[in-house]
Amino acid sequence: MTELVPIGRFAQLTELTVRALRFYDELGLLRPEHVDDRSGYRYYATAQLEQAELIARLRRTAMSLDEIRTFLECPEAHRKQLLDDHRVRLRERAAANTEAMRVLKGLAGEVGEPSVHATPIVGRTLWDQPVLCIRAEWTEADVRDYSFVHDTADGVGVVLPTCDLVADKGHIEEVLAAVERQGLVAVGPPYFTCSEQDAEGIWRSEVGWPIERPGQPDGRVEPVTLPGGDVVSTLYTGRFEDIAFAYRHLWTQIAAAGFTPMGNPREIYVTPLDGRAPQDYCTEVLWPVSREASAATEPRRPAPDQ
C-alpha cells in the first residue's frame, strides 16, 4: 500500500506551507494522493516529495507558477533550456536575485540526476537527556523575514521557522548564558526542533542545550527532559536554507526501513557557526522512531477543518 503523509508533515518535509499546498492543489499543480471524504483532509504519497521539492526550489528562483507548470509538463530534454532562459531573465535583476541564481545553477546541474547532501542514516537508542531550553510559537508573519520568496501575487512563498530565525532572536545564546549562570556543563551542541504547522498556522519550536544534570527555571529558559528512545539520524553538510534535503532523505529512508517516525525531528548544530562558510555547516538531523512496523500507511482522521 502507498505510504501516505498528512499535509502538515508533508509541508514540513518540502519547504512549503500548508496554505501553499492547498493552493497548488486548487491549481492542479500538485494534487494530494488521497483526500478524506469526510474531513476533506489531504494526504500525499512519499513519492510526491521529489516533485514538491522541485516546485519549492523553482519558486525560490522567482519562477512564476505558469512557468513552473510548463517546466513540469515539458519533456526532460527541454528543461535545461527553460532553466537557461530563466537565468537570462534573472541576470537583468541580479542584484535582487543572488539567492535565486544560486539555486537555479544547482538545478541546472541536477536535471535528471537529483542529489542528496546527507550521509547514510544511522540508528541508535538514546537515554533521557536533561536540557535547558526556550520554547516559542511562530506564525507566518513572524518568519517572513527569514524566507527567501515572498510573492504577493499568490502569497505562498517558502516560509518555515529556521535556525536563522532563532539565532537572530538570540535564543541559543540566551540558553547558554543560563547554563553558565547555573554552573552547569553543556554535554553536547545546541539543538532546534519544530512542530509541523497546525490548523491555526502556528509552529511550536524548542531551542536548547543538553546539560549534565537538571537545571532550574531562568527567565524564559526552562528545564526539561528530552525523552530517550530509538532514533535515526543523518549528517548534513551545507547551507541551512537547503537542509530540507536532509529531512526528506531521512523521512524516505525511515519509511524504507519499515520504521514509524514519532514526534518532531531535531537539528543538532555539530559545528560552531562563527567564522565558518555557510556551505561548510555540519548539522545532524535526528528523528525519533518506532521500530515496529510503520503505521503511517493508513491515513489518520484529524479534525475536519484541515
C-alpha positions as CSV (number, residue, x, y, z in Angstrom):
1,M,0.0,0.0,0.0
2,T,1.2,3.5,-0.8
3,E,2.5,5.3,2.3
4,L,0.5,8.5,2.9
5,V,1.9,11.6,4.6
6,P,-0.5,14.1,6.3
7,I,-0.5,17.5,4.8
8,G,1.1,19.2,7.8
9,R,4.1,16.8,7.9
10,F,4.4,16.9,4.1
11,A,4.6,20.7,4.3
12,Q,7.5,20.4,6.8
13,L,9.3,18.0,4.6
14,T,9.0,20.1,1.4
15,E,9.7,23.7,2.5
16,L,6.1,24.6,1.6
17,T,3.4,25.8,3.9
18,V,0.0,24.0,4.3
19,R,-1.6,27.1,2.6
20,A,0.8,26.7,-0.4
21,L,0.0,23.0,-0.8
22,R,-3.8,23.7,-0.7
23,F,-3.3,26.5,-3.3
24,Y,-1.2,24.2,-5.6
25,D,-4.0,21.5,-5.2
26,E,-6.6,24.1,-6.4
27,L,-4.3,24.9,-9.4
28,G,-3.8,21.3,-10.3
29,L,0.0,21.8,-9.9
30,L,0.4,19.3,-7.1
31,R,-2.6,17.2,-6.2
32,P,-2.7,15.1,-3.0
33,E,-2.7,11.3,-3.4
34,H,-5.8,11.0,-1.2
35,V,-8.4,13.3,0.2
36,D,-10.6,12.0,3.1
37,D,-14.2,12.1,2.0
38,R,-15.5,13.0,5.5
39,S,-13.0,15.6,6.7
40,G,-11.5,16.9,3.4
41,Y,-8.0,16.3,4.9
42,R,-5.3,15.9,2.3
43,Y,-2.6,13.2,2.3
44,Y,0.4,12.9,0.0
45,A,2.5,9.9,-1.2
46,T,6.1,9.8,-0.2
47,A,6.8,9.5,-4.0
48,Q,5.5,13.1,-4.4
49,L,8.3,14.6,-2.2
50,E,10.6,14.9,-5.2
51,Q,8.1,16.9,-7.3
52,A,7.1,19.1,-4.3
53,E,10.8,19.8,-3.6
54,L,11.3,20.8,-7.3
55,I,8.3,23.2,-7.1
56,A,9.7,24.7,-3.9
57,R,13.2,25.2,-5.4
58,L,11.8,26.7,-8.6
59,R,9.7,29.1,-6.6
60,R,12.9,30.2,-4.8
61,T,14.2,31.2,-8.3
62,A,11.3,33.7,-8.7
63,M,9.9,31.5,-11.5
64,S,6.1,32.1,-12.0
65,L,3.6,29.3,-11.4
66,D,2.7,29.3,-15.1
67,E,6.4,28.8,-15.9
68,I,6.7,26.0,-13.3
69,R,3.7,24.3,-14.8
70,T,5.4,24.4,-18.2
71,F,8.6,23.1,-16.8
72,L,6.9,20.2,-15.1
73,E,4.9,19.3,-18.2
74,C,7.7,19.6,-20.8
75,P,10.0,16.7,-21.8
76,E,13.1,16.4,-19.5
77,A,15.3,17.1,-22.5
78,H,13.9,20.6,-22.8
79,R,14.2,21.5,-19.1
80,K,17.8,22.6,-19.3
81,Q,16.8,25.2,-22.0
82,L,14.0,26.5,-19.9
83,L,16.4,27.0,-16.9
84,D,18.9,28.7,-19.2
85,D,16.2,31.1,-20.5
86,H,15.1,31.9,-16.9
87,R,18.7,32.5,-15.9
88,V,19.0,35.1,-18.7
89,R,15.9,36.9,-17.3
90,L,17.3,36.8,-13.8
91,R,20.5,38.4,-14.9
92,E,18.6,41.6,-15.6
93,R,17.7,41.6,-11.9
94,A,20.8,40.0,-10.5
95,A,21.3,42.4,-7.6
96,A,17.9,41.4,-6.1
97,N,18.2,37.7,-7.1
98,T,21.5,36.4,-5.8
99,E,20.0,33.5,-3.9
100,A,17.7,32.6,-6.8
101,M,20.7,32.4,-9.1
102,R,22.5,30.0,-6.8
103,V,19.5,27.7,-6.6
104,L,18.9,27.9,-10.4
105,K,22.6,27.0,-11.1
106,G,22.2,23.9,-8.8
107,L,19.0,22.9,-10.5
108,A,20.6,23.1,-14.0
109,G,23.3,20.8,-13.0
110,E,20.9,18.3,-11.3
111,V,18.2,17.9,-14.0
112,G,17.8,14.1,-14.4
113,E,20.2,13.5,-11.6
114,P,19.0,14.6,-8.2
115,S,21.5,14.8,-5.4
116,V,21.1,14.3,-1.6
117,H,23.5,16.3,0.6
118,A,23.4,13.9,3.5
119,T,25.2,10.8,4.8
120,P,23.6,7.4,5.1
121,I,21.2,7.1,8.0
122,V,22.3,5.7,11.4
123,G,20.0,4.2,14.0
124,R,20.7,4.2,17.8
125,T,19.0,4.4,21.2
126,L,19.2,7.5,23.4
127,W,18.9,7.9,27.1
128,D,16.7,10.6,28.7
129,Q,18.6,13.9,28.5
130,P,18.2,16.9,30.8
131,V,18.3,20.2,28.8
132,L,17.7,23.9,29.3
133,C,15.6,25.4,26.5
134,I,13.4,28.2,25.3
135,R,10.0,27.3,23.8
136,A,8.3,29.6,21.3
137,E,5.4,29.8,19.0
138,W,5.7,31.3,15.5
139,T,3.2,32.5,12.8
140,E,3.9,33.1,9.1
141,A,4.1,36.8,9.9
142,D,6.9,36.1,12.4
143,V,9.1,34.1,10.0
144,R,8.5,36.1,6.7
145,D,11.8,38.0,7.1
146,Y,13.6,34.6,7.1
147,S,12.1,33.3,3.9
148,F,13.7,33.6,0.5
149,V,10.5,34.1,-1.5
150,H,7.5,36.3,-0.8
151,D,5.3,36.6,-3.9
152,T,2.5,38.9,-3.1
153,A,0.6,37.7,-6.2
154,D,-0.2,34.3,-4.6
155,G,1.2,34.7,-1.1
156,V,2.7,31.2,-0.9
157,G,6.4,31.9,-0.6
158,V,8.8,29.4,1.1
159,V,8.1,30.1,4.8
160,L,9.4,28.0,7.7
161,P,10.9,28.6,11.1
162,T,14.7,28.1,10.7
163,C,17.9,28.2,12.7
164,D,18.5,31.7,11.3
165,L,15.3,32.8,12.9
166,V,16.1,31.5,16.4
167,A,19.8,32.6,16.0
168,D,18.6,36.2,15.2
169,K,16.3,36.2,18.2
170,G,19.3,35.2,20.4
171,H,17.7,32.0,21.8
172,I,20.8,29.8,21.5
173,E,23.0,32.4,23.3
174,E,20.3,33.1,26.0
175,V,20.0,29.4,26.9
176,L,23.8,29.1,27.0
177,A,24.1,32.1,29.3
178,A,21.6,30.4,31.7
179,V,23.7,27.2,31.6
180,E,26.7,29.2,32.6
181,R,24.9,31.2,35.3
182,Q,23.8,27.9,37.0
183,G,27.2,26.4,36.9
184,L,26.1,23.6,34.6
185,V,28.2,21.9,31.9
186,A,26.9,21.6,28.3
187,V,27.4,18.0,27.3
188,G,26.7,18.5,23.6
189,P,25.9,21.1,20.9
190,P,22.7,23.1,20.8
191,Y,19.6,21.7,19.1
192,F,16.4,23.1,17.4
193,T,13.2,21.3,17.0
194,C,9.9,22.5,15.4
195,S,6.4,21.0,15.0
196,E,4.5,20.9,11.8
197,Q,2.2,23.8,11.2
198,D,-1.2,23.3,13.0
199,A,-4.7,24.3,11.8
200,E,-4.2,27.8,13.2
201,G,-1.0,28.3,11.2
202,I,1.2,28.0,14.4
203,W,4.6,26.4,14.6
204,R,5.9,25.4,18.1
205,S,9.7,25.4,18.4
206,E,12.2,24.5,21.1
207,V,15.9,25.6,21.3
208,G,18.1,24.1,23.9
209,W,21.4,22.8,25.2
210,P,21.9,19.3,26.7
211,I,23.4,19.5,30.2
212,E,25.0,17.0,32.7
213,R,22.3,17.4,35.3
214,P,18.8,19.0,35.6
215,G,18.8,22.8,35.8
216,Q,16.4,25.5,37.2
217,P,14.0,27.9,35.5
218,D,15.7,31.1,34.5
219,G,13.5,33.8,32.9
220,R,12.3,32.3,29.5
221,V,14.6,29.4,29.9
222,E,13.0,26.1,31.1
223,P,14.5,22.9,32.4
224,V,13.0,19.9,30.6
225,T,14.0,16.4,29.7
226,L,14.4,15.2,26.1
227,P,12.9,11.6,26.2
228,G,15.1,8.8,25.3
229,G,14.3,6.1,22.8
230,D,15.1,4.9,19.3
231,V,16.2,7.5,16.8
232,V,17.5,7.6,13.2
233,S,19.8,10.4,12.1
234,T,21.8,11.7,9.2
235,L,24.7,14.3,9.0
236,Y,24.0,17.1,6.6
237,T,26.8,19.5,5.4
238,G,25.7,22.7,3.7
239,R,23.6,25.9,3.9
240,F,20.7,26.0,6.3
241,E,18.3,27.0,3.6
242,D,18.9,23.7,1.9
243,I,18.6,21.5,5.0
244,A,15.2,20.2,3.9
245,F,17.2,17.8,1.6
246,A,18.3,16.0,4.8
247,Y,14.7,15.9,6.2
248,R,13.4,14.3,3.0
249,H,16.3,11.9,2.9
250,L,15.7,10.9,6.5
251,W,12.0,10.5,6.1
252,T,12.2,8.3,3.0
253,Q,14.9,6.1,4.5
254,I,12.9,5.7,7.7
255,A,9.9,4.6,5.6
256,A,12.1,2.2,3.5
257,A,13.4,0.6,6.7
258,G,9.8,0.0,7.9
259,F,10.1,2.3,10.9
260,T,7.5,4.8,12.0
261,P,8.6,8.5,12.6
262,M,7.5,9.6,16.1
263,G,7.0,13.3,17.0
264,N,9.2,16.0,15.6
265,P,12.7,15.9,14.2
266,R,15.7,17.8,15.7
267,E,18.5,19.7,14.2
268,I,21.8,19.4,16.2
269,Y,24.4,22.0,15.3
270,V,27.6,20.0,15.3
271,T,29.9,22.7,14.1
272,P,30.2,26.3,15.5
273,L,28.8,28.8,13.1
274,D,31.3,31.6,13.8
275,G,33.9,32.1,11.1
276,R,32.7,29.1,9.0
277,A,31.4,29.4,5.4
278,P,27.7,28.5,5.3
279,Q,28.3,25.7,2.8
280,D,30.5,24.0,5.4
281,Y,28.0,24.0,8.3
282,C,27.5,20.4,9.6
283,T,24.1,19.6,11.1
284,E,22.8,16.3,12.5
285,V,19.2,15.8,11.7
286,L,17.6,13.3,14.1
287,W,14.2,11.8,14.1
288,P,12.6,9.6,16.9
289,V,11.2,6.4,15.5
290,S,9.3,3.3,16.5
291,R,10.9,0.1,15.3
292,E,7.5,-1.5,15.0
293,A,6.0,-1.9,11.5
294,S,5.1,1.5,10.1
295,A,1.6,2.6,10.9
296,A,1.8,5.6,8.5
297,T,0.4,3.6,5.6
298,E,-3.2,4.2,6.9
299,P,-4.3,7.8,7.0
300,R,-5.3,9.1,10.4
301,R,-8.6,11.1,10.7
302,P,-7.9,14.6,12.0
303,A,-10.2,17.5,12.8
304,P,-12.4,18.4,9.7
305,D,-11.1,22.0,9.5
306,Q,-7.8,20.9,7.8
